[in-house]
Amino acid sequence: MDRVEILVLDFGSQYTQLIARRLREYGVYTEIVPYFEPLASIKHKAPKGIILSGGPASVYEEGAPRPDGGIFALNIPVLGICYGMQYIADTFGGSVIPALAQEFGKATLELVLSEDKTAQDGGKQACEIFEGVGDLSVVWMSHSDQVSTIPEGFVELARSGNTHYCAIAHPHQQIYALQFHPEVVQSEYGGKILENFAIKICGASSDWNMRHFAQNEITHLRQKIQGAKVLCGVSGGVDSSVVALLLHRAIGENLIPIFVDHGLLRAKEREMVEEMFQKNLGMSLIVVDASELFLSRLDGIKDPEKKRKIIGETFIEVFESEAKKHHNNGDIKFLAQGTLYPDVIESVSVKGPSKTIKSHHNVGGLPEWMRFELIEPLRELFKDEVRSLGRELGMPESMLMRHPFPGPGLAIRIMGAVGREDLELLRKADGIFLDELHKSGYYDRVWQAFCVLLNVKSVGVMGDNRTYDNTICVRAVIAVDGMTASFAHLPHTLLESISSRIINEVSGINRVVYDITSKPPGTIEWE
């Protein structure tokens, strides 16, 4: 186990894991625990600094989450972010009120602690957190409360257009607080601010990397599995492929990789995945065609949450059935999945009081009636970290750079009930879109791209005839970790070519629209 350099107390922010991810980018090993982690446990981990995350609560409300106040007596630096800042201000005698003007999204941060004030109240030390940061910079806001008065002993460091106290510090006690989110990529100098706190202020070491993670995880898997066999569900996507390769390195032939064709795949996906595993990883997949079972259970189901849950439950049943075929004296004891942290944090509150955004088919554990123990080696990693892990394991770029494809497949890209005709229509449109992106060189320049069948009909004209056909939405986003995303600014000529081909080559489509929604407020997938 790596030594914990920075410990993050999670108050339920959707961005909490990004704090750890950004610090790991700088080689600082960081762990996340719930805000109510016992003080004895925190002392045992012996971190060099503590970060208090954001969260959905208001600190002035009854029952607002509060950690053990003893953290401020550990003689280590503490940084509060968003709710963490408000908690610090409230704890030390400041005031927190509902914001008169809420801030969500990008804002301009203005540093206000000038050179002539650095000698006052330890100002020079307080400035360390902003060393190398411009006097004006872009930051990411997401708050509806604000600090109206700062506690005694604290100094003001920065403000924004709608928030007077955007950054404060008590330099003598080494307590720092930020109203904005430095952990998201939209904060221009966010990584630098976190690096300054961890390395310059806390003195944390910066020698952790993905090689450490790979070595530790392989050792951990060998110890945990101890000669048993592992059933591993693979989809051909980056996540499950890296899990399979990691397990193959750890346990070799005791890995049983299974690919389930649920009838919700893209065109020729099944054949492509089989070839990839055999050619690039030297593994032969067990392919299970369960398309009839999945499609029959989805028949007439329109609600997206119900669709996701039906798919998840059916996946488990298929794996249980397949395991019985390979079971020998009870030696299959584990089921492995390629669950990532964005899946987890949007689905369930794992380490804090975070809000559930949507259910993911591979999140939430196994039903009680299953005898398998779940293995999720990537559960606290992000997509970019998984790709780095894949490179460390020697996986080819052609597999690593595939766009994410959701476990529920095309079912969550069809608005409403899932029918066979709609699936074929969507497959054709999606294939054209991806083909045009490859031809134009834009496939590797976007994070994820796909089509959504809206099941919204509109009037059109083709030749001299009136049409009343369906609408396809084209979606392409730019992202680093999937927690936030911006729509891709594809050239109009490319969009025109995509639209023309879909309308002319896919019977039943007469209109193509482009989704220009970022995340937040939207999610990347539509359902």
NORCOR-V93761 format. One line per field, one symbol per residue. ss: DSSP state (h for helix, s for strand, l for the rest). A space follows every 50 residues. Layout:
BEGIN
ss=???
END
This chain:
BEGIN
ss=lllllssssslllllhhhhhhhhhhllllsssssllllhhhhhhhlllss ssllllllllllllllllhhhhhlllssssslhhhhhhhhhlllssssss ssssssssssslllhhhllhhhhhhhhhhhlllllssssssssssssssl llllssssslllllllssssllllsssslllllllllllhhhhhhhhhhh hllllllllhhhhhhhhhhhhhhhhlllsssssslllhhhhhhhhhhhhh hhhhssssssslllllllhhhhhhhhhhhhhllllsssslhhhhhhhhll lllhhhhhhhhhhhhhhhhhhhhhhhlllllsssssllllhhhhhhhlll llllllllllllllllllllllssslllllllhhhhhhhhhhllllhhhh llllllllhhhhhslllllhhhhhhhhhhhhhhhhhhhhhllhhhllsss sssllllsssssllssssssssssssssllllllsssllllhhhhhhhhh hhhhhlllssssssllllsllllllll
END
